[in-house]
Amino acid sequence: MAFVTRQFMRSMSSSSTASASAKKIIVKHVTVIGGGLMGAGIAQVAAATGHTVVLVDQTEDILAKSKKGIEESLRKVAKKKFAENPKAGGEFVEKTLRSIATSTDAASVVHSTDLVVEAIVENLKVKNELFKRLDKFAAERIIGESHGPGADPPPPPTLERSSVSSSVIHTIFASNTSSLQITSIANATTRQDRFAGLHFFNPVPLMKLVEVIKTPMTSQKTFESLVDFSKALGKHPVACKDTPGFIVNRLLVPYLMEAIRLYERVHQVSDGDASKEDIDTAMKLGAGYPMGPFELLDYVGLDTTKFIVDGWHEIDVKNPLHQPSPFLNKLVAENKFGKKTGEGFYKYK
């Protein structure tokens, strides 16, 4: 009797697992909104791992620049990955590029996608307007089978997918925001259960981590589908609730801000704490960090750091970790954002 019971329970458990897996969405066709560094990087890794991709931005010029950047990045990857077989490397680059279509009309392409990943400007109003619009065009239910890994390139963005299967696919929305509340973005849509955060790190082709952010409304099916998608990209996903800064930035930004405050005190008193050069050296040699805090601030962008801190400060005014920095504000006001403008805490040629 005990044997029969164990067999029955094992059968029920296997059946439940299979049922749960069957409900997950296998992401094969991806629409990336935003052709900047992050969006282009996401498009590249998705296409390189066998997904079909449509990259969307406002102008053809931006998209042409994005595709050129992706090609250059792919050639670097191929040179290292196929060092002993240049021909295979060239084929890898060409195949990946063929898997990326471009469009300036997001509404015309989201109707036939499994996943929409947004990587545009860090502005809640702009993101809300985008998702509110896309929500009207992205299918609630798509009956049809998307092109799988290793398949031919996607059809032109204006064409419907022609192959049909019995499966029902629900389009998932995800934001790559690093600082805004996912719930606040999701509330602009009617698909809060199919909305989550998917936070990649720059440069996307090299950085292995992806933070998968689950809001109180995100369904388990959506969450698991995004975890599986992240793994399919060769990334290591970590889960986090919809808390300010998620995991990495929640720890990293206060550290960067404290470095700035440490440096600020040099300018406030004659026997200040430490110079930016010594702080960077100390953290590299003492903590084993690849970059010092000021080098990292310049790389990330001082405007981006200020935007994150200002947003957190609005949410929690009394939190000492979220207090603005007068020195950082001064640099940003002078358009000294770091490497991208040629000057931040350091000067660049």
Phi, psi and chi 1 to 4 in degrees:
 res  aa     phi    psi   chi1   chi2   chi3   chi4
   1 MET       -  -43.2 -179.6   64.8 -179.2      -
   2 ALA   -61.2  -38.5      -      -      -      -
   3 PHE   -64.4  -43.8  172.9   76.8      -      -
   4 VAL   -62.8  -41.3  173.4      -      -      -
   5 THR   -63.5  -44.1  -58.5      -      -      -
   6 ARG   -62.7  -42.3  -76.5 -162.8  -60.1  -88.7
   7 GLN   -62.8  -40.7  -71.5  -65.3   94.9      -
   8 PHE   -64.3  -45.3  174.6   74.4      -      -
   9 MET   -64.9  -39.6  -67.5  -58.4  -68.2      -
  10 ARG   -63.7  -40.3 -169.7  176.3  -60.4  160.1
  11 SER   -64.5  -43.2  174.6      -      -      -
  12 MET   -64.5  -40.9  -71.5  -64.0  -69.6      -
  13 SER   -63.2  -45.1  175.9      -      -      -
  14 SER   -63.3  -39.7  -61.5      -      -      -
  15 SER   -64.5  -41.9  177.1      -      -      -
  16 SER   -64.7  -42.3  -61.5      -      -      -
  17 THR   -63.1  -44.7  -58.2      -      -      -
  18 ALA   -62.8  -39.9      -      -      -      -
  19 SER   -64.9  -42.6  176.8      -      -      -
  20 ALA   -63.9  -42.2      -      -      -      -
  21 SER   -64.3  -36.5  -61.6      -      -      -
  22 ALA   -65.0  -26.4      -      -      -      -
  23 LYS   -81.3  -18.6  -67.6  178.8 -179.4  178.3
  24 LYS   -70.7  149.8  -72.3 -166.5  -68.7 -175.0
  25 ILE   -92.5  125.6  -61.4  167.5      -      -
  26 ILE   -89.2  108.4  -61.1  175.3      -      -
  27 VAL   -76.4  121.2  176.0      -      -      -
  28 LYS  -124.0  -34.6  -61.1  176.4 -179.2  177.2
  29 HIS  -115.1  122.8 -175.5   73.6      -      -
  30 VAL  -121.4  135.6 -175.4      -      -      -
  31 THR  -110.7  122.9  -62.6      -      -      -
  32 VAL  -108.9  121.7  179.9      -      -      -
  33 ILE   -98.6  114.4  -48.4  -67.2      -      -
  34 GLY   116.4  116.3      -      -      -      -
  35 GLY  -101.4   20.3      -      -      -      -
  36 GLY   -75.4 -164.9      -      -      -      -
  37 LEU   -56.5  -46.7  -86.9  177.6      -      -
  38 MET   -70.2  -48.3  -65.8  -56.4  -66.0      -
  39 GLY   -61.3  -44.0      -      -      -      -
  40 ALA   -64.0  -39.4      -      -      -      -
  41 GLY   -64.4  -41.3      -      -      -      -
  42 ILE   -65.1  -43.3  -64.5  166.6      -      -
  43 ALA   -60.8  -41.9      -      -      -      -
  44 GLN   -61.9  -50.6  176.3 -176.5  -35.9      -
  45 VAL   -68.9  -31.7  -63.7      -      -      -
  46 ALA   -67.3  -45.8      -      -      -      -
  47 ALA   -67.2  -37.3      -      -      -      -
  48 ALA   -68.8  -19.0      -      -      -      -
  49 THR  -104.7   20.7   48.9      -      -      -
  50 GLY    93.3    5.1      -      -      -      -
  51 HIS   -87.7  151.4  -59.5   80.3      -      -
  52 THR   -91.3  139.3   55.2      -      -      -
  53 VAL  -132.7  141.8  179.6      -      -      -
  54 VAL  -119.5  120.8  177.9      -      -      -
  55 LEU   -98.7  127.6 -178.5   60.1      -      -
  56 VAL  -119.0  134.8  179.8      -      -      -
  57 ASP  -152.2 -179.6 -146.8  -52.2      -      -
  58 GLN   -74.8  -32.0  -65.2  176.8  -42.7      -
  59 THR  -133.0  157.8   69.4      -      -      -
  60 GLU   -66.5  -31.8  -66.2  -68.6  -10.0      -
  61 ASP   -63.7  -43.3  -73.5  -16.0      -      -
  62 ILE   -62.7  -43.7  -66.2  173.6      -      -
  63 LEU   -66.2  -37.7  -69.9  169.2      -      -
  64 ALA   -64.0  -40.2      -      -      -      -
  65 LYS   -66.1  -38.8 -175.2  177.7  178.5 -179.3
  66 SER   -64.0  -46.0  -61.9      -      -      -
  67 LYS   -63.7  -37.6  -76.8  -68.1  -72.1  -84.5
  68 LYS   -64.7  -43.2 -177.4  179.7  178.6 -178.4
  69 GLY   -63.0  -40.1      -      -      -      -
  70 ILE   -63.8  -43.3  -69.4  171.8      -      -
  71 GLU   -62.1  -43.4 -178.1  175.3   -3.7      -
  72 GLU   -62.7  -41.9  -69.7  173.5   -5.9      -
  73 SER   -65.6  -41.0  177.5      -      -      -
  74 LEU   -63.3  -38.9  -77.5  170.0      -      -
  75 ARG   -65.6  -34.5  -65.4 -158.3 -178.1  -79.1
  76 LYS   -66.3  -43.0  -69.7  179.0 -177.2  177.9
  77 VAL   -62.9  -45.8  172.0      -      -      -
  78 ALA   -64.4  -38.2      -      -      -      -
  79 LYS   -60.9  -36.3 -171.9  175.2 -178.8  179.9
  80 LYS   -83.9  -43.2 -176.1  176.0 -179.8  179.9
  81 LYS   -72.0  -34.7 -172.3  175.3 -179.4 -179.7
  82 PHE  -117.8   44.7  -59.7   93.2      -      -
  83 ALA   -56.1  -35.2      -      -      -      -
  84 GLU   -96.3    0.7  -62.1 -179.7    3.5      -
  85 ASN  -144.6   73.6 -168.9  -12.7      -      -
  86 PRO   -55.4  -33.8  -25.1   35.8      -      -
  87 LYS   -63.4  -44.8 -177.3  179.7  179.1 -178.3
  88 ALA   -63.9  -35.0      -      -      -      -
  89 GLY   -64.5  -42.6      -      -      -      -
  90 GLY   -63.2  -40.7      -      -      -      -
  91 GLU   -64.1  -38.9  -68.6  172.2   -7.4      -
  92 PHE   -61.2  -44.2  163.5   77.2      -      -
  93 VAL   -63.5  -48.5  171.1      -      -      -
  94 GLU   -64.2  -42.1  -65.3  -54.8  -42.1      -
  95 LYS   -63.7  -41.6 -178.1  178.8  179.6 -178.3
  96 THR   -64.9  -43.5  -58.0      -      -      -
  97 LEU   -64.5  -35.4  -70.7  173.4      -      -
  98 ARG   -66.9  -21.5  -74.5 -161.6  -55.2  -90.4
  99 SER   -84.6   -0.2  -65.5      -      -      -
 100 ILE  -114.3  112.0  -56.5  173.8      -      -
 101 ALA   -97.7  162.9      -      -      -      -
 102 THR  -128.3  157.3   59.3      -      -      -
 103 SER  -158.3  150.3  175.7      -      -      -
 104 THR  -103.7    4.6   56.2      -      -      -
 105 ASP  -125.0   93.7 -175.9    4.0      -      -
 106 ALA   -61.0  -38.2      -      -      -      -
 107 ALA   -62.1  -28.5      -      -      -      -
 108 SER   -82.0  -11.1   71.4      -      -      -
 109 VAL  -113.7  -21.7  -60.4      -      -      -
 110 VAL   -74.1  -12.3  -63.5      -      -      -
 111 HIS   -67.4  -19.0   68.7  -80.1      -      -
 112 SER  -125.9   40.7   58.7      -      -      -
 113 THR  -125.1  155.2 -167.1      -      -      -
 114 ASP   -87.5  -33.4  -56.6  -37.4      -      -
 115 LEU  -144.0  132.9  170.6   65.8      -      -
 116 VAL  -109.6  121.3  174.9      -      -      -
 117 VAL  -112.3  120.3 -178.6      -      -      -
 118 GLU   -95.9  131.0  166.0  -90.0  -46.5      -
 119 ALA  -140.5   60.5      -      -      -      -
 120 ILE  -109.0 -166.6   62.1  172.1      -      -
 121 VAL   -57.1  144.6   62.0      -      -      -
 122 GLU   -78.6   73.8  -74.4  -75.2   81.7      -
 123 ASN  -138.9  116.9 -177.8  -61.3      -      -
 124 LEU   -59.4  -42.4 -178.9   60.5      -      -
 125 LYS   -63.1  -43.4 -177.4  180.0  178.3 -178.7
 126 VAL   -65.6  -43.8  174.2      -      -      -
 127 LYS   -63.6  -42.6  -70.3  179.9 -171.6  -70.0
 128 ASN   -62.3  -41.8  -79.3  -12.2      -      -
 129 GLU   -63.8  -40.8  -71.2  174.3   -7.3      -
 130 LEU   -62.8  -52.4  170.4   69.4      -      -
 131 PHE   -68.4  -32.8  -82.2  115.3      -      -
 132 LYS   -62.8  -39.1 -174.8  175.7 -178.6 -179.7
 133 ARG   -71.0  -46.9  179.1  166.8  177.4 -100.2
 134 LEU   -64.5  -30.5  -64.1 -175.2      -      -
 135 ASP   -60.2  -27.8 -165.1   40.7      -      -
 136 LYS   -78.6  -21.6  -61.3  174.9 -177.7  177.7
 137 PHE  -107.7  -31.6  -65.9   92.3      -      -
 138 ALA   -68.7  133.5      -      -      -      -
 139 ALA   -65.0  135.2      -      -      -      -
 140 GLU   -66.1  -42.4  -76.5  -69.3  -36.9      -
 141 ARG  -139.5  127.1  -65.7  172.7 -180.0  -90.4
 142 ILE  -113.8  116.5  -56.6  173.3      -      -
 143 ILE   -95.2  113.6  -59.9  178.5      -      -
 144 GLY   156.0  161.5      -      -      -      -
 145 GLU  -111.5  123.2 -173.8  176.1  -80.0      -
 146 SER   -77.2  165.6   59.6      -      -      -
 147 HIS   -71.2  126.3  -61.8  -97.2      -      -
 148 GLY   -86.6  172.3      -      -      -      -
 149 PRO   -54.0  132.3  -27.4   36.3      -      -
 150 GLY    87.0   -1.9      -      -      -      -
 151 ALA   -81.4 -179.9      -      -      -      -
 152 ASP   -65.5  164.6  -67.7  -28.1      -      -
 153 PRO   -60.5  161.5   -7.3   11.2      -      -
 154 PRO   -68.9  157.4   27.0  -34.1      -      -
 155 PRO   -70.6  167.2   27.7  -35.2      -      -
 156 PRO   -54.1  146.1  -25.8   34.1      -      -
 157 PRO   -55.7  -24.5  -24.8   32.4      -      -
 158 THR   -84.9   -7.3   53.8      -      -      -
 159 LEU   -94.9  144.5  -61.1 -179.2      -      -
 160 GLU   -73.6  151.9  -67.1  -81.4   -0.6      -
 161 ARG   -74.6  132.5  -70.8 -176.9  -72.1 -177.4
 162 SER   -91.3  -29.1   58.7      -      -      -
 163 SER   -74.3  141.4   55.5      -      -      -
 164 VAL  -123.1  139.9  177.5      -      -      -
 165 SER  -135.6  176.7   74.3      -      -      -
 166 SER   -85.2   -5.5   59.6      -      -      -
 167 SER   -77.3  150.5   61.2      -      -      -
 168 VAL  -110.9  123.7  178.8      -      -      -
 169 ILE  -111.4  134.4  -57.4  173.8      -      -
 170 HIS  -106.8  125.6  -59.5  -96.6      -      -
 171 THR   -70.4  129.5  -56.0      -      -      -
 172 ILE   -98.6  140.0  -65.1  173.6      -      -
 173 PHE  -106.0  140.0  -78.1  179.0      -      -
 174 ALA  -143.5  143.6      -      -      -      -
 175 SER  -111.2  140.9  174.7      -      -      -
 176 ASN   -93.4   15.0 -178.9   58.9      -      -
 177 THR   -53.0  144.7 -178.6      -      -      -
 178 SER  -105.0   -8.2   60.5      -      -      -
 179 SER  -139.4  -24.5   61.4      -      -      -
 180 LEU   -83.4  154.9  -60.2  174.7      -      -
 181 GLN   -73.2  125.4 -173.1 -176.7   46.5      -
 182 ILE   -62.0  -39.8  -60.0  -63.3      -      -
 183 THR   -58.1  -40.7  -57.6      -      -      -
 184 SER   -65.3  -31.2  -62.0      -      -      -
 185 ILE   -77.9  -43.5  -53.7  173.3      -      -
 186 ALA   -61.7  -31.4      -      -      -      -
 187 ASN   -66.7  -11.0  -75.4  -19.6      -      -
 188 ALA   -79.8   -6.4      -      -      -      -
 189 THR  -117.6  175.3   75.2      -      -      -
 190 THR  -104.6   11.2   59.8      -      -      -
 191 ARG  -123.5   50.6   63.9 -175.9   72.3 -145.2
 192 GLN   -59.5  -26.7  -71.3   94.7  -25.4      -
 193 ASP   -73.1  -19.6   62.3  -41.9      -      -
 194 ARG  -114.1   35.2  -79.5  163.5  -75.5  146.5
 195 PHE  -130.7  133.5 -156.9  115.5      -      -
 196 ALA  -154.0  174.4      -      -      -      -
 197 GLY   -97.1  141.5      -      -      -      -
 198 LEU  -135.9   88.5 -155.7   57.7      -      -
 199 HIS   -96.8  108.4 -177.2 -144.2      -      -
 200 PHE   -89.8  169.2  -67.7   82.2      -      -
 201 PHE  -124.2  147.7  -68.9   80.8      -      -
 202 ASN   -91.6  133.3 -173.4   36.8      -      -
 203 PRO   -80.8  131.6   27.3  -32.2      -      -
 204 VAL   -56.0  -43.1  179.5      -      -      -
 205 PRO   -62.1  -23.8  -25.0   36.6      -      -
 206 LEU  -101.4  -34.9  -61.9  179.6      -      -
 207 MET   -79.8  125.9  -60.3  -64.7  -80.7      -
 208 LYS   -82.2  -20.4  -71.1  -68.1 -175.5 -178.2
 209 LEU   -82.8  141.9 -174.8   67.6      -      -
 210 VAL  -135.6  126.6  175.3      -      -      -
 211 GLU   -91.2  122.1  -67.9  175.4  -36.0      -
 212 VAL  -101.5  114.8 -176.4      -      -      -
 213 ILE  -103.5  122.3  -45.3  -55.1      -      -
 214 LYS  -106.5  121.7 -173.5  177.6 -177.8 -177.9
 215 THR   -85.4  171.2   76.8      -      -      -
 216 PRO   -60.5  -21.2  -26.9   36.5      -      -
 217 MET   -98.1  -14.4  -63.6   95.0   72.6      -
 218 THR   -63.5  127.9  -54.0      -      -      -
 219 SER   -73.7  156.2   70.0      -      -      -
 220 GLN   -63.1  -34.6 -173.4   63.0   20.6      -
 221 LYS   -61.9  -44.4  176.6  178.7   68.5  174.8
 222 THR   -63.8  -46.3  -64.4      -      -      -
 223 PHE   -59.2  -48.4  172.0   74.3      -      -
 224 GLU   -65.9  -35.8  -69.2  176.8    0.8      -
 225 SER   -63.6  -39.0  -62.3      -      -      -
 226 LEU   -73.6  -33.4  -69.3  176.6      -      -
 227 VAL   -63.4  -45.4  167.5      -      -      -
 228 ASP   -63.5  -40.0  -72.1   -9.7      -      -
 229 PHE   -62.3  -44.1  171.1   66.4      -      -
 230 SER   -60.0  -42.6  -59.1      -      -      -
 231 LYS   -65.3  -37.2  -69.4  178.6  179.6  177.7
 232 ALA   -63.7  -26.4      -      -      -      -
 233 LEU   -80.2   -4.7  -61.5 -177.1      -      -
 234 GLY    85.0   16.9      -      -      -      -
 235 LYS   -98.0  167.2  -56.5  -60.6 -176.3 -176.0
 236 HIS  -109.8  104.4 -170.7  118.3      -      -
 237 PRO   -80.6  143.2   27.8  -32.5      -      -
 238 VAL  -126.0  146.6  -67.0      -      -      -
 239 ALA   -96.9  144.1      -      -      -      -
 240 CYS  -152.4  146.8 -175.9      -      -      -
 241 LYS   -75.7  171.6  -68.8 -176.4  178.7  179.2
 242 ASP   -80.2   69.9 -168.3   14.2      -      -
 243 THR  -109.7  148.2 -174.9      -      -      -
 244 PRO   -52.3  124.6  -28.3   36.1      -      -
 245 GLY    82.1   -6.1      -      -      -      -
 246 PHE    57.0 -128.4  -44.7  136.6      -      -
 247 ILE   -99.6  -60.9  -62.7  173.7      -      -
 248 VAL   -62.6  -53.5  173.7      -      -      -
 249 ASN   -69.6  -28.1  -78.1  -18.2      -      -
 250 ARG   -62.4  -32.7 -176.5   64.1  175.0  -92.9
 251 LEU   -92.9  -36.3  -62.4  174.0      -      -
 252 LEU   -75.0  -46.2  179.4   61.6      -      -
 253 VAL   -63.4  -45.2  172.8      -      -      -
 254 PRO   -59.3  -35.4  -27.7   37.3      -      -
 255 TYR   -62.9  -45.0  152.7   72.1      -      -
 256 LEU   -64.9  -40.7  -64.5  175.2      -      -
 257 MET   -67.2  -36.8  -67.5  -56.6  -64.0      -
 258 GLU   -67.7  -33.6 -172.6   56.1   26.9      -
 259 ALA   -63.4  -41.6      -      -      -      -
 260 ILE   -63.8  -42.3  -64.7  173.6      -      -
 261 ARG   -65.1  -37.1  -65.7 -174.2 -171.7  103.1
 262 LEU   -61.3  -41.5 -167.1   66.4      -      -
 263 TYR   -72.3  -38.6  175.0   60.6      -      -
 264 GLU   -56.7  -36.6  -83.6  179.1  -33.2      -
 265 ARG   -67.3  -19.7  -70.7 -167.7  -77.2  -89.7
 266 VAL   -62.9  -36.5  172.5      -      -      -
 267 HIS   -85.8  -16.5  -62.4  -91.8      -      -
 268 GLN   -90.8  -30.7  -67.3  169.7   -3.9      -
 269 VAL  -134.1  151.6  -67.4      -      -      -
 270 SER   -65.6  -30.8   57.9      -      -      -
 271 ASP  -106.0   52.0   57.7  -17.5      -      -
 272 GLY   -59.2  174.7      -      -      -      -
 273 ASP   -69.7  -55.3  -66.4  -21.9      -      -
 274 ALA  -167.6  154.6      -      -      -      -
 275 SER   -80.6  161.4   69.2      -      -      -
 276 LYS   -64.6  -34.8   62.8  179.9 -176.3  -69.0
 277 GLU   -64.8  -43.1  -68.1   83.2    2.6      -
 278 ASP   -70.5  -34.3  -77.5  -11.3      -      -
 279 ILE   -64.7  -45.0  -66.4  170.7      -      -
 280 ASP   -61.2  -46.9  -84.0  -10.8      -      -
 281 THR   -61.8  -42.3  -60.9      -      -      -
 282 ALA   -61.2  -43.3      -      -      -      -
 283 MET   -73.9  -29.5  -67.4  -48.3  -64.9      -
 284 LYS   -74.5  -44.8  -73.3 -171.8  -72.5 -174.2
 285 LEU   -86.8  -30.2  -60.6 -176.5      -      -
 286 GLY   -89.6  -35.6      -      -      -      -
 287 ALA  -106.3   -7.1      -      -      -      -
 288 GLY    76.4   17.6      -      -      -      -
 289 TYR   -74.9  141.5  -70.5    5.4      -      -
 290 PRO   -69.2  -26.2   23.3  -33.0      -      -
 291 MET  -134.1  147.0  -59.8  173.7   74.2      -
 292 GLY   -76.0  166.2      -      -      -      -
 293 PRO   -60.8  -36.3   19.5  -31.6      -      -
 294 PHE   -76.1  -34.1  -65.6   98.7      -      -
 295 GLU   -64.2  -41.0  -67.9  170.0  -33.1      -
 296 LEU   -69.6  -39.6 -176.5   56.4      -      -
 297 LEU   -59.7  -44.4  -80.5  159.4      -      -
 298 ASP   -65.3  -34.1  -81.7   -3.0      -      -
 299 TYR   -72.0  -44.7 -178.6   78.7      -      -
 300 VAL   -68.9  -40.5  170.0      -      -      -
 301 GLY   115.1  120.4      -      -      -      -
 302 LEU   -65.2  -32.6  -54.8 -169.6      -      -
 303 ASP   -64.8  -38.1   54.7  -30.7      -      -
 304 THR   -66.5  -44.1  -58.8      -      -      -
 305 THR   -63.2  -43.3  -56.5      -      -      -
 306 LYS   -61.6  -41.8  172.2  177.8  159.9   52.2
 307 PHE   -60.6  -44.0  179.4   85.2      -      -
 308 ILE   -64.1  -48.5  -66.7  171.5      -      -
 309 VAL   -63.9  -42.6  171.3      -      -      -
 310 ASP   -61.2  -40.0  -71.3  -10.9      -      -
 311 GLY   -65.0  -43.9      -      -      -      -
 312 TRP   -65.5  -37.4  -69.1    2.0      -      -
 313 HIS   -63.6  -38.6 -177.7   62.0      -      -
 314 GLU   -63.1  -37.3  -72.4  179.9   13.9      -
 315 ILE   -73.7  -38.5  -63.5  171.0      -      -
 316 ASP  -139.5   83.8 -170.4   -2.0      -      -
 317 VAL   -63.3  -33.2  177.4      -      -      -
 318 LYS   -85.8   -9.5  -64.6 -178.7  179.2  179.7
 319 ASN   -70.5  118.4 -167.4  -35.3      -      -
 320 PRO   -63.7  -23.8   23.0  -33.3      -      -
 321 LEU   -72.7  -18.4  -64.2  175.6      -      -
 322 HIS  -107.3   15.8  -58.5  166.4      -      -
 323 GLN   -75.0  136.7  -63.0  -54.9  -53.5      -
 324 PRO   -64.2  160.1  -20.2   33.2      -      -
 325 SER  -113.1  121.0  158.6      -      -      -
 326 PRO   -58.0  -38.1  -25.0   35.0      -      -
 327 PHE   -69.1  -41.6 -164.7   81.3      -      -
 328 LEU   -63.8  -43.2  176.2   64.2      -      -
 329 ASN   -60.2  -38.6  -68.2  -14.6      -      -
 330 LYS   -64.2  -45.8  177.3  177.6  178.0  -66.6
 331 LEU   -62.2  -42.5  -69.9  175.0      -      -
 332 VAL   -65.9  -40.2  172.1      -      -      -
 333 ALA   -62.8  -27.8      -      -      -      -
 334 GLU   -89.5    9.8  -65.2  170.8   -8.5      -
 335 ASN    60.2   31.8  -69.2  -39.8      -      -
 336 LYS  -100.5   88.3  -63.7  175.7 -178.8  177.6
 337 PHE   -94.5   -6.8  -62.1  161.9      -      -
 338 GLY   119.0 -146.9      -      -      -      -
 339 LYS   -57.2  -38.7  -84.3 -162.8  166.6 -175.7
 340 LYS   -67.8  -20.1   58.3 -172.7  172.1 -175.5
 341 THR  -110.7   -1.0   57.6      -      -      -
 342 GLY    91.3   -8.8      -      -      -      -
 343 GLU  -158.4  138.6 -176.7  176.4   -2.8      -
 344 GLY  -145.8 -115.0      -      -      -      -
 345 PHE   -73.7  -27.2  -76.8  100.4      -      -
 346 TYR  -119.9  163.6  -64.6  106.1      -      -
 347 LYS  -100.6  143.7  -69.0 -175.6  178.4 -179.9
 348 TYR  -127.5  142.1  -56.7   88.4      -      -
 349 LYS   -73.7      -  -66.0 -178.8  179.7  179.5
